[in-house]
Amino acid sequence: MIKTIMQRLWDAAEKMYMRNIFDMLEKDEDAILLDCGCDDGRNTLEIAQGIGTNNIYGIEIIKARAHEAQKKGINVFNSDLNERFPLEDESVDVILANQVIEHLANADSFVGEIHRVLRRGGYAIVCTENLASWHNILSLVFGWQPFSLTNISLKRLGIGNPFALHRGEEAFNRHWLHVELFAYRGLLEIIEANGLKVEAVSGAGYYPLLSIIGQVDKRHAAFLTVKARKG
């Protein structure tokens, strides 16, 4: 019962944070979009449509997913986001990093690469789960893994939290594991420490209450969406 309720709240929060992403996009048919961790490209195309551009690039480490995105007309690099991006300096206008940064081993390197390939005046939208969300904090009070840090084992998902949504399921692959998590202030500061200027922050999800409350109390929302620009 509790897991069913959590799943519904999670789904509502995901819808809201996707709306938050689209609200941050700027219409520009000439913009070059880079989606970091583009998966099969389905969401990438929706973001490109929101911008109004057909200049679409993606980076995806899983070959099969990169191939699917390529078939959709996206220019995909099969590459590791822990390493240097396979793009020239100041070559893109918009970067999306949707639930990517928490899977990477070096946030400085990742955000630094975002800064390097963005043109001056370009912007990045970075989305991730919030370590300081109330449901994560409550989990720690009980001595459990925070919900956002239960996918830490290739043996099975949901380690350390009896109410984790995918508890007991087999891990898809090592790239799905969470490595670094950020609270509100930490996320903003790691972005600005690497040369980008935070312009806007949105929250979504506020377990166990209504998702919309996360837009008011962003510091404890389930998801954070940050828009940052290169000056």
C-alpha positions as a Markdown table, in Angstrom:
| # | Residue | x | y | z |
|---|---|---|---|---|
| 1 | Met | 0.0 | 0.0 | 0.0 |
| 2 | Ile | 2.7 | 2.5 | 1.0 |
| 3 | Lys | 4.8 | 1.6 | -2.1 |
| 4 | Thr | 1.7 | 2.1 | -4.3 |
| 5 | Ile | 1.2 | 5.6 | -2.8 |
| 6 | Met | 4.9 | 6.4 | -3.2 |
| 7 | Gln | 4.8 | 5.3 | -6.8 |
| 8 | Arg | 1.8 | 7.7 | -7.5 |
| 9 | Leu | 3.6 | 10.6 | -5.7 |
| 10 | Trp | 6.8 | 9.8 | -7.7 |
| 11 | Asp | 4.9 | 9.8 | -11.0 |
| 12 | Ala | 3.2 | 13.2 | -10.1 |
| 13 | Ala | 6.6 | 14.7 | -9.1 |
| 14 | Glu | 8.2 | 13.5 | -12.4 |
| 15 | Lys | 5.5 | 15.2 | -14.5 |
| 16 | Met | 5.9 | 18.4 | -12.6 |
| 17 | Tyr | 9.7 | 18.5 | -12.9 |
| 18 | Met | 9.4 | 17.8 | -16.6 |
| 19 | Arg | 7.1 | 20.9 | -16.8 |
| 20 | Asn | 9.8 | 22.8 | -14.9 |
| 21 | Ile | 12.3 | 21.9 | -17.6 |
| 22 | Phe | 10.1 | 23.1 | -20.4 |
| 23 | Asp | 9.4 | 26.3 | -18.5 |
| 24 | Met | 13.1 | 27.1 | -18.6 |
| 25 | Leu | 13.6 | 26.5 | -22.3 |
| 26 | Glu | 14.0 | 29.5 | -24.7 |
| 27 | Lys | 12.7 | 29.4 | -28.2 |
| 28 | Asp | 15.5 | 29.5 | -30.7 |
| 29 | Glu | 15.3 | 27.6 | -34.0 |
| 30 | Asp | 19.0 | 28.1 | -34.6 |
| 31 | Ala | 20.1 | 26.8 | -31.2 |
| 32 | Ile | 22.3 | 23.7 | -30.9 |
| 33 | Leu | 21.1 | 21.3 | -28.2 |
| 34 | Leu | 23.2 | 18.8 | -26.4 |
| 35 | Asp | 21.4 | 16.2 | -24.3 |
| 36 | Cys | 23.9 | 14.6 | -21.8 |
| 37 | Gly | 22.7 | 11.0 | -21.2 |
| 38 | Cys | 20.2 | 11.1 | -24.0 |
| 39 | Asp | 19.1 | 7.4 | -23.6 |
| 40 | Asp | 17.0 | 6.4 | -26.7 |
| 41 | Gly | 16.4 | 10.0 | -27.7 |
| 42 | Arg | 12.7 | 10.2 | -27.0 |
| 43 | Asn | 12.9 | 12.9 | -24.4 |
| 44 | Thr | 15.6 | 14.6 | -26.3 |
| 45 | Leu | 13.3 | 15.2 | -29.3 |
| 46 | Glu | 10.6 | 16.6 | -27.0 |
| 47 | Ile | 13.1 | 19.1 | -25.5 |
| 48 | Ala | 14.3 | 20.0 | -29.0 |
| 49 | Gln | 10.6 | 20.6 | -30.0 |
| 50 | Gly | 10.2 | 22.8 | -26.9 |
| 51 | Ile | 13.2 | 24.9 | -28.1 |
| 52 | Gly | 12.1 | 24.8 | -31.8 |
| 53 | Thr | 15.4 | 23.4 | -33.1 |
| 54 | Asn | 16.5 | 20.6 | -35.3 |
| 55 | Asn | 20.2 | 20.9 | -34.3 |
| 56 | Ile | 20.3 | 18.0 | -31.9 |
| 57 | Tyr | 23.2 | 16.2 | -30.3 |
| 58 | Gly | 23.4 | 13.6 | -27.6 |
| 59 | Ile | 25.9 | 11.7 | -25.5 |
| 60 | Glu | 25.0 | 8.2 | -24.4 |
| 61 | Ile | 27.2 | 5.6 | -22.9 |
| 62 | Ile | 25.0 | 2.5 | -23.6 |
| 63 | Lys | 25.6 | 1.5 | -27.2 |
| 64 | Ala | 22.1 | 0.0 | -27.8 |
| 65 | Arg | 20.4 | 3.2 | -26.4 |
| 66 | Ala | 22.7 | 5.4 | -28.4 |
| 67 | His | 21.8 | 3.5 | -31.6 |
| 68 | Glu | 18.1 | 4.0 | -30.9 |
| 69 | Ala | 18.6 | 7.7 | -30.5 |
| 70 | Gln | 20.7 | 7.8 | -33.7 |
| 71 | Lys | 17.8 | 6.2 | -35.6 |
| 72 | Lys | 15.6 | 9.0 | -34.4 |
| 73 | Gly | 17.9 | 11.5 | -36.3 |
| 74 | Ile | 19.9 | 12.6 | -33.3 |
| 75 | Asn | 23.7 | 13.1 | -33.7 |
| 76 | Val | 24.8 | 10.8 | -30.9 |
| 77 | Phe | 28.3 | 10.3 | -29.4 |
| 78 | Asn | 28.7 | 6.9 | -27.7 |
| 79 | Ser | 30.8 | 8.3 | -24.9 |
| 80 | Asp | 31.3 | 8.4 | -21.1 |
| 81 | Leu | 30.2 | 11.6 | -19.4 |
| 82 | Asn | 32.9 | 11.0 | -16.8 |
| 83 | Glu | 35.4 | 11.9 | -19.5 |
| 84 | Arg | 36.0 | 14.9 | -21.8 |
| 85 | Phe | 33.0 | 15.5 | -24.0 |
| 86 | Pro | 33.7 | 14.8 | -27.7 |
| 87 | Leu | 32.8 | 18.3 | -28.8 |
| 88 | Glu | 34.7 | 21.5 | -29.5 |
| 89 | Asp | 34.9 | 24.4 | -27.1 |
| 90 | Glu | 31.9 | 26.8 | -27.2 |
| 91 | Ser | 30.1 | 24.7 | -29.7 |
| 92 | Val | 26.5 | 24.3 | -28.3 |
| 93 | Asp | 23.9 | 26.7 | -27.1 |
| 94 | Val | 21.7 | 24.6 | -24.7 |
| 95 | Ile | 22.7 | 21.6 | -22.6 |
| 96 | Leu | 20.3 | 19.3 | -20.8 |
| 97 | Ala | 21.5 | 17.0 | -18.0 |
| 98 | Asn | 18.4 | 15.3 | -16.7 |
| 99 | Gln | 19.1 | 13.0 | -13.8 |
| 100 | Val | 22.7 | 12.4 | -14.9 |
| 101 | Ile | 25.0 | 14.2 | -12.4 |
| 102 | Glu | 24.1 | 11.7 | -9.6 |
| 103 | His | 25.5 | 8.8 | -11.6 |
| 104 | Leu | 28.9 | 10.3 | -12.2 |
| 105 | Ala | 32.1 | 10.0 | -10.3 |
| 106 | Asn | 33.4 | 13.6 | -10.7 |
| 107 | Ala | 30.9 | 16.4 | -10.6 |
| 108 | Asp | 33.6 | 19.0 | -11.1 |
| 109 | Ser | 34.7 | 17.4 | -14.4 |
| 110 | Phe | 31.2 | 17.1 | -15.6 |
| 111 | Val | 30.1 | 20.6 | -14.9 |
| 112 | Gly | 33.5 | 21.9 | -16.1 |
| 113 | Glu | 32.8 | 20.2 | -19.5 |
| 114 | Ile | 29.4 | 21.7 | -19.6 |
| 115 | His | 31.0 | 25.1 | -19.2 |
| 116 | Arg | 33.7 | 24.3 | -21.8 |
| 117 | Val | 31.4 | 23.3 | -24.6 |
| 118 | Leu | 28.7 | 26.0 | -24.0 |
| 119 | Arg | 28.9 | 29.2 | -26.0 |
| 120 | Arg | 28.9 | 32.5 | -24.2 |
| 121 | Gly | 25.3 | 33.3 | -23.4 |
| 122 | Gly | 24.3 | 29.6 | -23.6 |
| 123 | Tyr | 22.6 | 27.8 | -20.8 |
| 124 | Ala | 22.4 | 24.4 | -19.1 |
| 125 | Ile | 19.5 | 22.8 | -17.4 |
| 126 | Val | 20.6 | 20.3 | -14.7 |
| 127 | Cys | 18.1 | 18.1 | -12.9 |
| 128 | Thr | 18.7 | 15.7 | -10.1 |
| 129 | Glu | 17.1 | 14.1 | -7.0 |
| 130 | Asn | 17.5 | 16.2 | -3.8 |
| 131 | Leu | 19.4 | 14.6 | -1.0 |
| 132 | Ala | 17.7 | 17.0 | 1.5 |
| 133 | Ser | 14.1 | 16.1 | 0.5 |
| 134 | Trp | 11.9 | 15.2 | 3.5 |
| 135 | His | 11.5 | 11.6 | 2.5 |
| 136 | Asn | 15.3 | 11.1 | 2.3 |
| 137 | Ile | 15.7 | 12.9 | 5.7 |
| 138 | Leu | 13.0 | 10.7 | 7.3 |
| 139 | Ser | 14.7 | 7.6 | 6.0 |
| 140 | Leu | 18.0 | 8.6 | 7.7 |
| 141 | Val | 16.1 | 9.1 | 11.0 |
| 142 | Phe | 15.0 | 5.4 | 10.8 |
| 143 | Gly | 18.6 | 4.3 | 10.0 |
| 144 | Trp | 17.7 | 3.5 | 6.4 |
| 145 | Gln | 19.3 | 4.4 | 3.1 |
| 146 | Pro | 17.8 | 7.6 | 1.7 |
| 147 | Phe | 15.4 | 6.8 | -1.1 |
| 148 | Ser | 17.7 | 8.5 | -3.6 |
| 149 | Leu | 20.6 | 6.3 | -2.6 |
| 150 | Thr | 19.2 | 2.8 | -2.6 |
| 151 | Asn | 20.5 | 1.9 | -6.1 |
| 152 | Ile | 24.1 | 1.3 | -4.9 |
| 153 | Ser | 24.5 | -2.4 | -5.7 |
| 154 | Leu | 24.6 | -4.5 | -8.8 |
| 155 | Lys | 23.2 | -7.4 | -6.8 |
| 156 | Arg | 19.8 | -5.8 | -6.4 |
| 157 | Leu | 18.0 | -2.4 | -6.2 |
| 158 | Gly | 16.5 | -0.9 | -3.1 |
| 159 | Ile | 19.3 | -1.7 | -0.8 |
| 160 | Gly | 18.8 | -0.5 | 2.8 |
| 161 | Asn | 15.2 | 0.9 | 2.5 |
| 162 | Pro | 12.2 | -1.4 | 2.8 |
| 163 | Phe | 10.0 | 1.0 | 0.9 |
| 164 | Ala | 12.3 | 1.7 | -2.1 |
| 165 | Leu | 10.2 | 1.6 | -5.3 |
| 166 | His | 12.3 | -1.0 | -7.0 |
| 167 | Arg | 13.5 | -3.0 | -4.0 |
| 168 | Gly | 14.6 | -6.5 | -4.9 |
| 169 | Glu | 14.7 | -5.9 | -8.6 |
| 170 | Glu | 17.9 | -6.7 | -10.6 |
| 171 | Ala | 20.1 | -3.7 | -11.4 |
| 172 | Phe | 20.0 | -2.9 | -15.1 |
| 173 | Asn | 23.7 | -2.0 | -15.3 |
| 174 | Arg | 26.4 | -0.2 | -13.4 |
| 175 | His | 25.5 | 3.1 | -15.1 |
| 176 | Trp | 22.2 | 3.2 | -13.2 |
| 177 | Leu | 23.9 | 3.3 | -9.8 |
| 178 | His | 24.0 | 6.6 | -7.9 |
| 179 | Val | 27.4 | 7.8 | -7.0 |
| 180 | Glu | 27.1 | 11.5 | -5.8 |
| 181 | Leu | 24.0 | 13.1 | -4.4 |
| 182 | Phe | 23.4 | 16.8 | -3.9 |
| 183 | Ala | 21.2 | 18.9 | -1.6 |
| 184 | Tyr | 19.9 | 22.3 | -2.7 |
| 185 | Arg | 22.9 | 24.4 | -1.7 |
| 186 | Gly | 25.5 | 21.9 | -2.8 |
| 187 | Leu | 24.0 | 21.6 | -6.3 |
| 188 | Leu | 24.0 | 25.4 | -6.8 |
| 189 | Glu | 27.5 | 25.8 | -5.5 |
| 190 | Ile | 29.1 | 23.0 | -7.6 |
| 191 | Ile | 27.6 | 24.6 | -10.7 |
| 192 | Glu | 28.8 | 28.1 | -9.8 |
| 193 | Ala | 32.2 | 26.9 | -8.7 |
| 194 | Asn | 32.7 | 25.7 | -12.3 |
| 195 | Gly | 32.0 | 29.1 | -13.9 |
| 196 | Leu | 28.2 | 29.1 | -14.6 |
| 197 | Lys | 25.8 | 31.5 | -13.1 |
| 198 | Val | 22.6 | 30.1 | -11.7 |
| 199 | Glu | 19.5 | 31.9 | -13.0 |
| 200 | Ala | 16.6 | 29.9 | -11.8 |
| 201 | Val | 15.8 | 26.9 | -9.5 |
| 202 | Ser | 12.6 | 24.9 | -9.5 |
| 203 | Gly | 11.4 | 22.1 | -7.2 |
| 204 | Ala | 9.0 | 19.2 | -7.7 |
| 205 | Gly | 7.7 | 16.6 | -5.4 |
| 206 | Tyr | 7.2 | 16.9 | -1.7 |
| 207 | Tyr | 6.6 | 13.5 | -0.2 |
| 208 | Pro | 4.2 | 12.7 | 1.4 |
| 209 | Leu | 2.4 | 15.9 | 0.6 |
| 210 | Leu | 1.3 | 17.3 | -2.8 |
| 211 | Ser | 4.0 | 17.7 | -5.4 |
| 212 | Ile | 3.2 | 21.3 | -6.0 |
| 213 | Ile | 4.5 | 22.2 | -2.5 |
| 214 | Gly | 8.0 | 21.5 | -3.8 |
| 215 | Gln | 7.8 | 24.6 | -5.9 |
| 216 | Val | 7.4 | 26.7 | -2.7 |
| 217 | Asp | 9.9 | 24.9 | -0.5 |
| 218 | Lys | 12.5 | 24.0 | -3.1 |
| 219 | Arg | 15.2 | 23.1 | -0.5 |
| 220 | His | 13.2 | 20.1 | 0.5 |
| 221 | Ala | 11.6 | 19.1 | -2.8 |
| 222 | Ala | 12.1 | 15.6 | -4.2 |
| 223 | Phe | 13.6 | 16.9 | -7.5 |
| 224 | Leu | 15.7 | 20.0 | -8.3 |
| 225 | Thr | 15.9 | 21.7 | -11.7 |
| 226 | Val | 18.6 | 24.4 | -12.1 |
| 227 | Lys | 19.1 | 26.7 | -15.1 |
| 228 | Ala | 22.6 | 28.2 | -15.3 |
| 229 | Arg | 24.1 | 30.4 | -17.9 |
| 230 | Lys | 27.7 | 30.9 | -19.2 |
| 231 | Gly | 28.6 | 34.6 | -19.1 |
